Amino acid sequence: MKVVVLGAAGGIGQPLSLLLKMQLPAGSELALYDPAPMTRGVAVDLSHIPSRVQVAGFTGRDPSAALAGADIVLIPAGIARKPGMERSDLFKFNAGIIMDLVQHCGRVCPKALIAIITNPVNSMVPIAAEVLTQLGVYDPRRLFGLTSLDVARSESFCLDMNREVDAPVVPVVGGHSGLTIVPLFSHVAEHYTDEQLRALIARVQQAGTEVVEAKAGAGSATLAMAYAALRFCLSLVRAKQGEADIREYAYIEGGHPQARFFSQPMLLGPDGVAQVLDYSPVHSVEQAAIDGMLPTLNQEIQQGIDYARNVLQD
Ligand code: NAI
């Protein structure tokens, strides 16, 4: 199994690479790419951790050598938020980075599973889909936007409130920006009032901003994101190795009648998404949140598609 991290020297990339070095199955390869010159040093540093995972670092302007033979590509490359910024403010910086990196993925490892962490996820995944389509290698089963941090946060807030719940399951649907993030706390056995549900939805929607403000200009979520990306990656690995019934949540194409891309539960298989799962029942408070955010989600999807089509035409 070869896992590649693009953006490996960054705030997310480094702890994610550390976790992967420690937790990928024995015999795996881990390739770290980042234009930052320190990337080879990050790989050397990690190589001193005793595990049967081979790690190599790549820098320069071309990620092709890192991507050769990749099974899974995780992308936390690009700029993160500072206080006062929305995820959408990152579009103009990160759209070009994602286009370039996904073009290399499509050419070098067209069968790899690609998981995009870079924000705004709602627009970056449509950009990636357009790039892969133009290269003739797009398979919606293999392309994911990472929303596993929203799931981890929802579970964590649930644990904070309910000491008797051991492993809460809180599906998060919609997208990964502000109002488009809709956690379904009604799925937790505990009964919440309408007001509590509204407050919990708002807390998860604002959780990223809470971290950005607390870090006071030094970046956004990195450590919990690294954990959430590790968790998602290990699910992809287990599914690729043939384990059945691996349930995950991510932002993918298909499965929702009113948005081309949507975060939702799914079963994973060796080729990526094996089956999109139904997330009903949905409480009326949650349904109102979904209905209310769909125009925003669709606009962010369209922004990505329009950007990619314009650039690809030139
Ligand atoms: P960072 O600025 O610490 O690291 C980004 C890394 O990307 C840097 O090392 C930089 O050299 C590298 N990079 C820049 N251009 C590149 C290119 N063309 N190819 C490969 N690497 C390149 O940022 P951080 O905190 O690691 O965040 C990365 C992204 O993840 C941001 O866009 C952030 O908004 C997003 N994010 C997403 C979350 C999610 O839930 N999906 C949660 C938190 C952050």
Boltz pocket constraint, residues with backbone or C-beta under 6 A from the ligand:
constraints:
  - pocket:
      binder: B
      contacts: [[A, 6], [A, 7], [A, 8], [A, 9], [A, 10], [A, 11], [A, 12], [A, 13], [A, 33], [A, 34], [A, 35], [A, 36], [A, 75], [A, 76], [A, 77], [A, 78], [A, 79], [A, 80], [A, 81], [A, 90], [A, 94], [A, 97], [A, 100], [A, 101], [A, 116], [A, 117], [A, 118], [A, 119], [A, 120], [A, 121], [A, 146], [A, 147], [A, 148], [A, 149], [A, 150], [A, 176], [A, 219], [A, 220], [A, 221], [A, 222], [A, 225]]
      max_distance: 6.0
